[in-house]
Amino acid sequence: MEDTIQLIKQTIDKVRPFINRDGGDIEFVDFTDGIVYVNMKGACQDCVMIDTTLSDGIEIILQEEVPGVIGVKLASEMPEKK
């Protein structure tokens, strides 16, 4: 699990410059049941394209580079831990 999280963070670091270029940033929050949870910051936080950025960009890259990743969601969508 720790190896997977490390690989997720490394992959996010690869895409970060592209997000920074648009005035935003991305922060890893958690990895649970195949879903990577992130916070989008800066210009990305309120961008109308955030869903597209997550699904057509970050999610595809993480699925290709990290075995076990099945999706990416915003941290605000994390289920409550019991």
C-alpha positions as a printed NumPy array, in Angstrom:
array([[  0.   ,   0.   ,   0.   ],
       [  2.795,   2.444,   0.898],
       [  4.52 ,   1.634,  -2.416],
       [  1.305,   2.417,  -4.275],
       [  0.879,   5.732,  -2.442],
       [  4.491,   6.659,  -3.2  ],
       [  3.938,   5.877,  -6.891],
       [  0.73 ,   7.959,  -6.884],
       [  2.612,  10.925,  -5.384],
       [  5.437,  10.568,  -7.929],
       [  2.944,  10.482, -10.784],
       [  1.125,  13.541,  -9.443],
       [  4.499,  15.314,  -9.295],
       [  4.903,  14.591, -13.026],
       [  1.627,  16.324, -13.929],
       [  1.986,  19.169, -11.424],
       [  3.973,  21.474, -13.802],
       [  1.1  ,  21.377, -16.321],
       [ -1.397,  22.305, -13.606],
       [  0.921,  25.007, -12.245],
       [  1.132,  26.505, -15.732],
       [ -2.579,  27.341, -15.483],
       [ -2.175,  28.864, -12.019],
       [ -3.323,  25.813, -10.083],
       [ -1.934,  22.987,  -8.021],
       [ -2.877,  19.48 ,  -6.913],
       [ -2.495,  17.838,  -3.52 ],
       [ -2.714,  14.112,  -2.76 ],
       [ -5.09 ,  13.433,   0.158],
       [ -5.832,   9.7  ,   0.307],
       [ -6.029,   6.41 ,  -1.584],
       [ -8.95 ,   4.159,  -0.633],
       [-10.566,   1.25 ,  -2.496],
       [ -8.787,   2.123,  -5.747],
       [ -9.789,   5.794,  -5.657],
       [ -7.212,   8.579,  -5.39 ],
       [ -8.569,  11.61 ,  -3.53 ],
       [ -7.021,  14.992,  -4.256],
       [ -7.489,  18.667,  -3.509],
       [ -7.224,  21.122,  -6.366],
       [ -5.808,  24.512,  -5.434],
       [ -5.314,  27.952,  -6.889],
       [ -6.99 ,  28.624, -10.218],
       [ -8.034,  24.946, -10.484],
       [-10.102,  25.145,  -7.315],
       [-13.021,  26.989,  -8.893],
       [-12.379,  26.156, -12.551],
       [-15.36 ,  24.982, -14.598],
       [-13.049,  22.44 , -16.273],
       [-12.099,  20.69 , -13.018],
       [-14.11 ,  17.534, -13.795],
       [-12.488,  17.253, -17.225],
       [ -9.026,  17.843, -15.764],
       [ -9.611,  15.055, -13.247],
       [-11.246,  12.479, -15.538],
       [ -9.564,  13.141, -18.898],
       [ -6.159,  14.047, -17.53 ],
       [ -5.071,  13.085, -14.061],
       [ -7.214,   9.95 , -13.815],
       [ -6.011,   8.507, -17.128],
       [ -2.361,   9.107, -16.27 ],
       [ -2.703,   7.577, -12.802],
       [ -4.565,   4.541, -14.177],
       [ -1.812,   3.98 , -16.742],
       [  1.095,   4.409, -14.333],
       [ -0.19 ,   3.032, -11.014],
       [ -1.609,  -0.49 , -10.769],
       [ -4.794,  -0.577,  -8.703],
       [ -5.965,   2.98 ,  -9.396],
       [ -9.501,   2.894, -10.774],
       [-10.458,   6.554, -10.381],
       [ -9.699,  10.034,  -9.113],
       [-12.076,  12.199,  -7.093],
       [-11.961,  15.405,  -5.128],
       [-11.298,  15.016,  -1.413],
       [-14.676,  16.64 ,  -0.764],
       [-16.246,  13.457,  -2.233],
       [-14.507,  11.115,   0.235],
       [-16.853,   8.849,   2.12 ],
       [-17.066,   9.363,   5.85 ],
       [-14.749,   7.002,   7.709],
       [-16.475,   5.033,  10.447]])
